[in-house]
Structure formats: C-alpha cells, structure tokens
Amino acid sequence: MSTTTTTTTSPTGNAPQGSQAVGGRSAQWNGSSMFHQIRILTGRSLRSLVTDPGVVLFGLLQPVIVLFMLTQVFSKMGPPPHFPAGISYLDFVLPAVLIDNAVQSAVQSGIGLVEDLKNGIVARLRSLPIVPASLLIARSIATLVRSGIQAVIILTLAIAVLGYSPKGGAAAVASSIGLTLFISWSLGWLFIAAGAWLRRAEPMQNLAIIAVLPLMFASSAYIPIADLPAWLGVVARANPLTYAINATRAIALQLPGTDAVVATLAFGGAIAAIGAVLAVLGFRRPL
C-alpha cells in the first residue's frame, strides 16, 4: 500500500510550504514568527564558531599581536608629554585593541553574508516564506556574540599574561566592553550593507584593509591626539573611532569622557539605522 504525499505550493509559486532543511536542520518556516526565524538563523551562523573554532582564533591574531607588540615596545619607553598621569600603557592601549577587534568582527559579518550569497544559502532561503530582514538581523546578532567571545579572550590574556588591572575595576571594564560590543554591532550593519550591495569577497576584504588600519592609526588608539603631528591630529579629531576609543577608555579607566560616550552612542545608533536600511535594500535586489 503506497502513501501519497501532498505538497502545498505557496501563493507566490516559489516553493513548497512547510518543513525545509536549512543549514542541515529542519525548520518549520510556514507561519513562523520573525523571532523564530531570527533564532534559527542566528543558531545556524553561530554553529560555525563551534564546528570551526579557527574562525574565532584567526580573528584574534591581529588584535593580540598588536597588543603584545605595543605593550612590550612602548611600555619600555617614557610616556609622551600628554599621556594621562597614573595610567600604564597597557591600561591605555587595551580599550583600543578591543575596538580594533570589534571592527574586525564587523567586517567579518559582511564577508559572511557574501559567503551565504555565494554558496546558495540565500537563494534557498528566498524560496521560503521568510522575512528578508531575518537573515540580516541573525547575522548582526552572530557578529555581536563573536565579538563578545573574542573580547573576553583578549581581556583574559591581558589579565593572565600582562597583568592588566584597570583603575575602574571589574564593573567599569564590563561597561567598557558593553560599549565596545555596541560599536561592533553598529559597524556590523554597515559592513552587512556593503556585503549586500557588493556581493563579492575581494572588495569586502579591500574595504576592510582601507577602513581598519588607517582609521586605527589616525586616532587616539596608541598615543594621545595632542602628541600626534598637527595634520594627523586634525584627522584623528574627525575620526569616529577616536570617540569610540576615548569613550571605552574613559569608562574603563574612570577618566573624563562623558561627551565621547554620548557621541559614540549617537553615532553608533545612526550608523546601525542607516546600515540596516541599506542592507535590506541591497539584500532585496535580484541575485
């Protein structure tokens, strides 16, 4: 006795409704809420961190190398004239290294979307009754988690190996990392938008090189702005990363910097909103 299986086609005629395999797991998409879709797609993105931990470890290479090189070289030298009193170079530079890691994680969110476009997962998802923004939101949440894991690892290394003990204590460091993760999430939307429009890995990688290195060095990341050459100081004062670094540093070290915190929150919110709109528009274009 044979059994006949009936498949119902969606009103758009794109694909069968019901259970579909995405990322190796079956998900009931038909009639599912947007929250349910985001949860499943976020889990799919995060599973790569478990199945391929090298993704996290390789992402740590640059920030960790920069941290160890700078602290070992500059900590042996006398502080520049405008260096904050009573602050070690490790205390000064670690918030900047965490911001560097946050930017790198944001870049990877855009590259991850490009990979999804390239390997066909986006085409498969588009054939299902899924809210288009769900995949993008899931990607941004995965970026937040990845950046958080890497930040904890960097902080642990700094404490265990370099003796990091900030003036503000554990609560201040936690607040500083929270702001750093907000920055990573905000910039992640910008790079997700870039990935949705460019749809190629090479331009994304070139954009990362252009965006990260010059912006980090042309900021208050490694020495105070007052000790930079005059022309570079002008660039640093106009650099949004300067405000982010100053804000996280001020929180961790209990330094004056309320204006930098407010500016960072406002700028981050604006970047996230603009990036999200551009990402959805780019994502809706034909493949």
Buried (B, 14 or more C-beta within 10 A) or exposed (E): EEEEEEEEEBEEEEBBBBEBEBBEEEBEBBEBEEEBBBBBBBBBBBBBBEEEEEBBEEBBEBBBEBBBEBBEEBBEEEBEEEBBEEBBBBBBBBBBBBBBBBBBBBBBBBBBBBBBBEEEBBEBBBEBBBBEBBBBBBBBBBBBBBBBBBBEBBBEBBBEEBEBEBBBEEEBBEBBBBBBBBBBBBBBBBBBBBBBBBBEBEBBBEBBEEBBEEBBBBBBBBBBBEBBEEEBBEBBBEBBBBBBBBBBBBBBBEBEBEEBBEBBBEBBEEBBEBBBEBBBEBBEEEE
